[in-house]
Amino acid sequence: MEPAEWSGHKAILLFFVTTDCPVANSYVPEMNRIRDAYAARGVLVYAVEADTTTPEADVARYAKDYRYAFPLVLDPHQALVDLTGATVTPEAVVLTSEGKVLYHGRIDNRVEDFGKQRPFGKQRPQATEHDVRDALDAVLAGRQVARAATKSIGCAINRIK
């Protein structure tokens, strides 16, 4: 992915994921729904594999198995992790086409805590707050994002630096 690919888009949405994070994996259907709702409105969507040690073939197989509806890219030097300040997966970041962060945090509030309950933690049956959608709606309407940062719940991104 090259920064030139971002030009001409109203917003860039990056979802940070890892192949082995159950929280991130549970969000793939919602990430696909967000992409379907916003891509035609000028939002460019990518998933970013935040683990630098996962082989490219495994990432490609994972993207196919989980049916990602948008590109899942590698970040071998964690340039996108550094640019955005991502720390966990799943974590969403909305940027301008110039790379300025407009929103950074959770996708929504479905997952409340990471722990041993349920398959991976405490969660609601359905989200009651839709942070990424709210941020994208604000950006597309030319408004400032009301909550520019929220806390993401998920698996820690192992940093290489």
C-alpha positions as CSV (number, residue, x, y, z in Angstrom):
1,M,0.0,0.0,0.0
2,E,1.4,3.3,-1.1
3,P,0.3,6.8,0.3
4,A,-0.5,7.8,-3.2
5,E,-3.4,5.2,-3.2
6,W,-5.1,7.3,-0.5
7,S,-5.4,10.5,-2.6
8,G,-8.8,11.4,-3.8
9,H,-10.6,9.5,-0.9
10,K,-12.7,11.3,1.7
11,A,-11.3,9.1,4.4
12,I,-9.1,6.1,5.0
13,L,-10.2,3.4,7.4
14,L,-7.6,1.0,8.8
15,F,-8.6,-2.0,10.9
16,F,-5.6,-3.4,12.8
17,V,-5.9,-7.2,13.1
18,T,-3.9,-10.3,13.8
19,T,-4.7,-13.8,12.5
20,D,-4.8,-15.3,16.0
21,C,-6.8,-12.7,17.9
22,P,-10.3,-14.0,18.7
23,V,-11.7,-10.5,19.4
24,A,-10.5,-9.2,16.0
25,N,-11.7,-12.4,14.3
26,S,-15.2,-11.9,15.8
27,Y,-15.4,-8.4,14.2
28,V,-14.7,-9.4,10.6
29,P,-18.4,-9.5,9.7
30,E,-18.9,-6.0,11.2
31,M,-15.8,-4.7,9.4
32,N,-17.2,-6.1,6.1
33,R,-20.5,-4.4,6.8
34,I,-18.8,-1.1,7.5
35,R,-16.8,-1.4,4.3
36,D,-20.0,-2.1,2.4
37,A,-21.7,0.9,3.9
38,Y,-18.9,3.4,3.3
39,A,-16.8,2.4,0.4
40,A,-19.1,3.9,-2.2
41,R,-19.1,7.1,-0.2
42,G,-15.4,7.6,-0.7
43,V,-13.9,5.7,2.2
44,L,-10.9,3.5,1.4
45,V,-10.8,0.5,3.7
46,Y,-7.9,-1.8,4.6
47,A,-7.2,-4.4,7.3
48,V,-3.6,-4.3,8.5
49,E,-1.9,-7.4,9.8
50,A,-0.1,-6.0,12.9
51,D,2.0,-9.1,13.6
52,T,5.3,-8.9,11.7
53,T,6.1,-12.6,12.2
54,T,3.0,-14.1,10.4
55,P,4.0,-15.5,7.0
56,E,2.4,-13.8,4.0
57,A,0.8,-17.1,2.9
58,D,-0.8,-17.5,6.3
59,V,-2.2,-14.0,6.1
60,A,-3.6,-14.6,2.6
61,R,-5.2,-17.9,3.8
62,Y,-6.7,-16.2,6.9
63,A,-8.1,-13.3,4.8
64,K,-9.8,-15.9,2.5
65,D,-11.0,-18.1,5.3
66,Y,-12.5,-15.2,7.2
67,R,-14.0,-13.7,4.0
68,Y,-12.5,-10.2,4.2
69,A,-14.3,-8.0,1.6
70,F,-11.4,-5.6,1.4
71,P,-7.6,-5.9,1.3
72,L,-5.6,-7.2,4.2
73,V,-2.1,-5.8,4.0
74,L,1.1,-6.6,5.7
75,D,3.0,-4.0,7.8
76,P,6.4,-5.6,8.1
77,H,8.1,-2.6,9.6
78,Q,5.0,-1.4,11.5
79,A,5.0,1.9,9.6
80,L,1.2,2.0,9.8
81,V,1.3,1.0,13.5
82,D,3.7,3.8,14.1
83,L,1.7,6.3,12.1
84,T,-1.5,5.6,13.9
85,G,-0.3,4.6,17.4
86,A,-2.3,1.4,17.2
87,T,-1.7,-0.8,20.3
88,V,-4.3,-3.6,20.1
89,T,-6.3,-5.7,17.7
90,P,-9.0,-5.0,16.6
91,E,-8.4,-1.3,16.5
92,A,-9.8,1.1,14.0
93,V,-8.2,4.3,12.7
94,V,-9.8,6.9,10.5
95,L,-7.4,9.1,8.6
96,T,-7.5,11.9,6.1
97,S,-6.0,11.1,2.7
98,E,-2.9,13.0,3.9
99,G,-2.5,10.6,6.9
100,K,-3.9,12.8,9.7
101,V,-5.6,10.7,12.4
102,L,-9.2,11.8,12.9
103,Y,-10.4,8.8,15.0
104,H,-8.5,6.1,16.9
105,G,-10.1,3.3,18.9
106,R,-12.7,0.6,19.1
107,I,-15.0,-0.4,16.3
108,D,-18.0,-0.3,18.6
109,N,-18.8,-1.2,22.3
110,R,-19.9,-4.8,21.8
111,V,-16.8,-6.1,23.6
112,E,-16.6,-4.7,27.1
113,D,-13.7,-6.5,28.6
114,F,-11.0,-9.0,27.5
115,G,-10.9,-12.0,29.7
116,K,-12.0,-15.6,30.3
117,Q,-15.8,-15.2,30.0
118,R,-17.5,-16.4,26.8
119,P,-15.1,-17.2,24.1
120,F,-12.8,-14.2,24.8
121,G,-14.4,-11.8,27.3
122,K,-17.3,-9.8,28.5
123,Q,-19.5,-8.7,25.6
124,R,-23.0,-7.4,24.8
125,P,-25.3,-9.3,22.4
126,Q,-25.3,-6.2,20.2
127,A,-23.3,-2.9,20.2
128,T,-25.1,0.1,21.5
129,E,-22.4,2.6,20.4
130,H,-21.0,2.5,16.9
131,D,-17.8,4.6,17.1
132,V,-16.3,4.0,13.7
133,R,-19.6,4.6,11.9
134,D,-20.1,7.8,14.0
135,A,-16.6,9.0,13.1
136,L,-17.1,8.2,9.4
137,D,-20.5,9.9,9.3
138,A,-18.9,13.0,10.9
139,V,-16.0,13.1,8.5
140,L,-18.2,12.6,5.4
141,A,-20.5,15.4,6.6
142,G,-17.5,17.7,7.1
143,R,-17.9,17.8,10.8
144,Q,-15.3,17.2,13.5
145,V,-15.4,13.8,15.1
146,A,-17.1,14.1,18.4
147,R,-15.2,11.4,20.2
148,A,-11.8,11.2,18.4
149,A,-10.4,8.5,20.7
150,T,-11.9,5.5,22.5
151,K,-10.3,2.5,24.3
152,S,-10.0,-0.6,22.2
153,I,-10.4,-4.0,23.9
154,G,-8.4,-6.9,22.3
155,C,-5.0,-8.5,21.8
156,A,-1.9,-6.5,22.3
157,I,0.2,-5.6,19.2
158,N,3.7,-6.9,19.7
159,R,6.1,-4.1,18.8
160,I,9.3,-4.7,17.0
161,K,11.0,-1.6,18.2
